[in-house]
Amino acid sequence: MNEHRTVNVSVQVLPLVEDLYPVVDKAIEVIAQSGVKYEVCPMETVMEGPLDELIEVAKAAHRACFEAGADKVVTIIKIGDAAGGTTIEEKVGKYREAK
């Protein structure tokens, strides 16, 4: 199996603060600045690329919440993988077609 295959990793940061959106915005900013392909969704951000790289980006997004002032953060990470790789488009492309 190719260790550089494309996988999907979703990251949901849950800063335990009263006004969470500015903190979440900082986490998304870290993901955006990483250069990986990503999509912000209503409840999580989904990234696409090599697994090791995406895990590092997820860790950086988690840490960004502390840098933005959170004292506690819960981060949920999901990995979508296949032996031949997988993409965001494979999963949701058919739903993006005009109806």
Residue pairs with C-beta under 8 A, 6 or more apart in sequence:
1 83
2 85
3 50
3 51
3 52
4 50
5 50
5 51
5 81
5 82
5 83
5 84
5 85
6 48
6 49
6 50
6 85
6 86
6 87
7 48
7 49
7 50
7 51
7 54
7 79
7 80
7 81
7 82
7 85
7 86
8 46
8 47
8 48
8 79
8 80
8 81
8 86
8 87
8 88
8 91
9 46
9 47
9 51
9 54
9 55
9 57
9 58
9 77
9 78
9 79
9 80
10 41
10 44
10 45
10 46
10 47
10 76
10 77
10 78
10 80
11 27
11 31
11 44
11 45
11 47
11 57
11 58
11 61
11 62
11 75
11 76
11 77
12 43
12 44
12 45
12 75
12 76
12 77
13 23
13 24
13 27
13 61
13 62
13 65
13 73
13 74
13 75
14 20
14 73
14 74
14 75
14 76
15 23
15 24
15 65
15 68
15 70
15 72
15 73
16 70
16 71
16 72
16 73
16 74
17 23
17 69
17 70
17 71
22 68
23 65
23 68
23 69
23 70
24 65
26 64
26 65
26 67
26 68
27 45
27 61
27 62
27 64
27 65
27 68
28 40
28 45
28 61
29 64
30 57
30 60
30 61
30 64
31 38
31 45
31 47
31 57
31 60
31 61
32 38
34 57
34 60
36 47
36 48
36 49
36 53
36 54
36 57
37 47
37 48
37 49
37 88
38 45
38 46
38 47
38 48
39 45
39 46
39 88
44 76
44 78
45 61
46 88
47 54
47 57
47 58
48 54
48 87
48 88
51 79
51 81
55 77
58 75
58 77
61 75
62 73
62 75
65 73
65 75
66 73
80 86
80 91
